[in-house]
Amino acid sequence: MTPLSTLPRRRLRNRLMLAFAGFTGLVTVLFALYVLLFVYTVEDQLFETMLDREVAAQQAYHDEHQRWTTPRDGFMSIVPTASDLPDGIAGVLHEEPRRREFAGSEGRHYHLRLLQPRNADEAPAWLVAEVSALLVVRPMRGQILQLLMWSGVAMVALALLLGGWLARRTTAPLSRLADAVADATPERLPPGFAAGFADDEVGVVARRLDDLIARVGEFVEREREFTRDASHELRTPLTVIRTATERLGTEPGLSDGARRHLDHIAQSARQLEQTVVLLLSLAREQTSTEAALAIPVLPVLERVIVEQSPLLEHKPVEVQVDVGSGVFTALPVAVLNILLSNLVGNAFAHTREGRIVVDMDGGALRVSNPGGDVQERDFAPFVKGGDSGGSGLGLAIVRRLCERHGIAVRIDTLSGRTVARLTLPAS
């Protein structure tokens, strides 16, 4: 697992500053759009108002004199027919009859109004205003955009400064809390660090973490005491049992049946010793440094087969071993012994007849036995097969131990045979 100290830290302060800057930039862009829309609308509305007044004056004059008069403003003119409109306005007007504003050539700009006589038999005329000389916004458009741009830059810079100041004040307690717990380990926990935090949301989190760390410390201490006591209290009677069985085995006059039972007791004591070693190894946070040593696989395998052989008594089963003496691994002897004991013992227990083959397939050790239908659920704790006499923890322990030492383990059912593959780390 990657240590917390090596993980990239996401800076909440930088994210707050970027949020302030992004929001300010968005508001600035919207404000600039509204400003441009406003000034263009005001300018166009001014021309429209002047045209409305001129249209009213022309209508009044036409009602009295039955003709149109010269407009009061010099930039306006009367065009009697649409075909006489300048700069190709007639063609555009034909396609867009409701349009009132037109752009001409060489920077000219027109506003157009229809003059409709009261008498329907008379032809309408057009009031044309060429306003390019009166435009104010368009000549200043570059200056307006530049002003808006620099104003936006200034606002974003101000937002960054304000966001940085506010983010520092907001995240300072979080940063202190993160620094307090960043290097916490089960061996080095920072109890009582919540006293320096204010009575706010961060203080609540700090106090809850303080309580949690205290409970974790108590739990770690209980686990440490348990593993120490279990190591002593379990190994001592197992040593006594193993020594007693060895001495009893040297006694003359024991029947063959008694010696078999004695061998079973000795084997069970050895398995219990291995289980104690395994469970204590899994209880530790660090793996053993013994993993760096190269050990031969075949002697350990042969010893495991001999220890597990009572499981094959009165069974027509043949064991074939095809593992060379030159096969080495970097696993600790205890770990390799436990893995092989579980896999070989599982194969012995579930085989009623036929041949069990233990061989190498590349860098993987294979244990193949007839029968069986192993599925993923069989790796769960306390899941037992029909021929199993154990507690159903064997495969679950194998998986946990393999995960601890980075070993790939896989059990498949192929052509009526159960094949366990254990990828051994090279020495």
SULFENUR-V51121 format. One record per residue. N is the residue number from 1. RES is the residue in one small letter. BURIAL is I if it has 16 or more other ideal C-beta (glycine too) atoms within 10 Angstrom, else O. D_FIRST is the distance of its C-alpha to the first C-alpha in Angstrom with 2 decimals. Layout:
n->(N N)
res->(RES RES)
burial->(BURIAL BURIAL)
d_first->(D_FIRST D_FIRST)
//
This chain:
n->(1 2 3 4 5 6 7 8 9 10 11 12 13 14 15 16 17 18 19 20 21 22 23 24 25 26 27 28 29 30 31 32 33 34 35 36 37 38 39 40 41 42 43 44 45 46 47 48 49 50 51 52 53 54 55 56 57 58 59 60 61 62 63 64 65 66 67 68 69 70 71 72 73 74 75 76 77 78 79 80 81 82 83 84 85 86 87 88 89 90 91 92 93 94 95 96 97 98 99 100 101 102 103 104 105 106 107 108 109 110 111 112 113 114 115 116 117 118 119 120 121 122 123 124 125 126 127 128 129 130 131 132 133 134 135 136 137 138 139 140 141 142 143 144 145 146 147 148 149 150 151 152 153 154 155 156 157 158 159 160 161 162 163 164 165 166 167 168 169 170 171 172 173 174 175 176 177 178 179 180 181 182 183 184 185 186 187 188 189 190 191 192 193 194 195 196 197 198 199 200 201 202 203 204 205 206 207 208 209 210 211 212 213 214 215 216 217 218 219 220 221 222 223 224 225 226 227 228 229 230 231 232 233 234 235 236 237 238 239 240 241 242 243 244 245 246 247 248 249 250 251 252 253 254 255 256 257 258 259 260 261 262 263 264 265 266 267 268 269 270 271 272 273 274 275 276 277 278 279 280 281 282 283 284 285 286 287 288 289 290 291 292 293 294 295 296 297 298 299 300 301 302 303 304 305 306 307 308 309 310 311 312 313 314 315 316 317 318 319 320 321 322 323 324 325 326 327 328 329 330 331 332 333 334 335 336 337 338 339 340 341 342 343 344 345 346 347 348 349 350 351 352 353 354 355 356 357 358 359 360 361 362 363 364 365 366 367 368 369 370 371 372 373 374 375 376 377 378 379 380 381 382 383 384 385 386 387 388 389 390 391 392 393 394 395 396 397 398 399 400 401 402 403 404 405 406 407 408 409 410 411 412 413 414 415 416 417 418 419 420 421 422 423 424 425 426 427)
res->(m t p l s t l p r r r l r n r l m l a f a g f t g l v t v l f a l y v l l f v y t v e d q l f e t m l d r e v a a q q a y h d e h q r w t t p r d g f m s i v p t a s d l p d g i a g v l h e e p r r r e f a g s e g r h y h l r l l q p r n a d e a p a w l v a e v s a l l v v r p m r g q i l q l l m w s g v a m v a l a l l l g g w l a r r t t a p l s r l a d a v a d a t p e r l p p g f a a g f a d d e v g v v a r r l d d l i a r v g e f v e r e r e f t r d a s h e l r t p l t v i r t a t e r l g t e p g l s d g a r r h l d h i a q s a r q l e q t v v l l l s l a r e q t s t e a a l a i p v l p v l e r v i v e q s p l l e h k p v e v q v d v g s g v f t a l p v a v l n i l l s n l v g n a f a h t r e g r i v v d m d g g a l r v s n p g g d v q e r d f a p f v k g g d s g g s g l g l a i v r r l c e r h g i a v r i d t l s g r t v a r l t l p a s)
burial->(O O O O O O O O O O O O I O O I I O O I I O O I O O O I O O O I O O O O O O I O O O I O O O I O O I I O O I I O O I O O O I O O O O O I O O I O O O I I O I I O O I O O I O I O I O O O I O O O O O O O O I O O O O O O I I I I I O I O I O O O O O O O I I I I I I I O O O O O O O O O O O O O O O O I O O O I O O I I O O I I O O I I O O I O O O I O I I O O I O O I I O O I O O O O I I O O I I O O I O O O O I I O O I O O I I O O I O O O I O O O O O O O O O O O O O O O O I O O O I O O I I O O I O O O O O O O O O O O O O O O O I O O I I I O I I I I I I I I I I I I I O O O O O O O O O O O O O I I I O O I I O O I I O I I O O I I O O O O I O I O O O I O O O O O I I I I O I I I I I I I I I I I I I I I I I I O O O O I I I O O O O O I I I I I I I I I O I O O O I I O O O O O I O O I O O O O I I I I I I I O I I O O I O I O I O I O O O O O I I I I I I I I O O O)
d_first->(0.00 3.81 6.32 8.98 11.58 10.70 10.78 14.39 16.59 19.18 22.49 24.39 27.45 27.62 27.31 30.16 32.24 31.83 32.79 35.90 36.79 36.36 38.48 41.10 41.26 41.80 44.50 46.12 46.35 47.83 50.23 51.34 52.00 54.00 55.98 56.92 57.83 59.91 61.91 62.60 63.67 65.94 67.58 68.18 69.45 71.95 73.38 73.49 75.40 77.92 78.37 78.89 81.63 83.26 83.15 84.86 87.49 88.15 88.49 90.99 92.98 93.06 94.28 97.16 98.11 96.72 94.83 91.75 92.09 90.37 87.12 87.19 84.06 84.46 81.06 82.11 84.48 86.00 85.45 87.85 85.94 82.33 83.24 84.23 80.81 79.41 76.32 75.99 75.32 77.50 75.16 72.10 74.10 75.15 71.53 70.44 73.56 71.82 70.40 71.90 70.10 70.29 69.20 71.91 72.13 72.16 70.28 72.75 71.59 73.70 73.97 76.26 78.27 80.74 84.29 85.81 89.59 90.99 93.26 91.21 93.64 92.72 89.86 86.86 85.94 82.75 81.97 79.80 78.16 76.86 74.56 72.85 74.83 73.74 70.01 68.03 64.39 64.09 65.38 62.99 59.98 58.33 58.84 57.55 54.37 53.83 54.41 51.99 49.34 49.60 49.72 46.49 44.82 46.08 44.85 41.34 41.28 42.54 39.92 37.17 38.70 39.16 35.70 34.15 36.21 35.46 31.72 31.57 33.46 31.38 27.87 28.64 27.87 24.60 23.67 24.62 22.60 19.47 20.14 20.78 17.47 15.21 14.80 15.01 13.33 14.84 16.97 18.03 18.87 21.53 24.13 27.20 25.97 27.48 31.02 31.26 30.66 33.60 34.56 33.13 30.23 27.75 29.32 28.87 25.13 24.93 26.98 24.98 21.74 23.74 24.84 21.41 20.04 23.15 22.61 18.98 20.45 23.16 20.91 18.81 22.19 23.56 20.74 21.19 24.93 24.66 22.74 25.23 28.21 27.16 26.72 30.24 32.00 30.89 31.18 34.62 36.44 34.79 36.05 39.44 39.52 38.62 41.19 43.79 43.43 43.77 46.91 48.27 47.83 50.24 52.92 55.91 57.34 54.17 54.64 52.47 51.14 50.26 48.45 46.40 45.46 44.65 42.41 40.61 40.11 38.81 36.41 35.14 34.71 32.69 30.48 30.00 29.09 26.45 25.15 25.02 23.09 20.62 20.14 19.81 17.19 15.13 15.86 14.38 10.93 11.16 12.50 16.06 17.35 19.95 17.95 19.49 22.99 24.85 26.68 29.26 28.50 32.14 33.09 30.17 31.04 34.70 34.09 32.02 34.84 37.40 35.54 35.10 38.65 40.26 38.59 40.91 44.13 47.07 45.10 46.45 43.12 42.70 39.53 39.14 36.70 36.27 33.60 34.81 34.79 33.07 29.77 27.06 23.34 20.70 19.61 20.76 24.15 23.29 20.40 22.69 25.54 23.83 22.68 26.17 27.89 26.37 26.97 30.38 31.41 30.55 32.70 35.49 35.57 35.81 38.32 41.98 43.58 43.02 40.87 37.27 35.92 33.06 32.60 30.37 29.65 28.33 25.16 24.83 26.68 28.67 30.23 32.91 35.30 37.99 37.64 34.76 33.06 29.32 27.51 24.03 25.17 25.92 22.24 22.43 23.27 27.03 28.09 30.85 33.08 36.84 37.20 34.28 35.37 31.99 30.04 27.98 24.67 24.73 22.94 20.43 19.64 19.55 16.96 14.65 15.27 14.76 11.32 10.48 12.19 11.50 15.12 16.92 19.46 22.16 25.40 28.25 31.92 34.12 37.93 38.17 35.72 32.23 30.04 26.72 24.79 22.25 20.84 20.94 18.98 21.74 22.82)
//
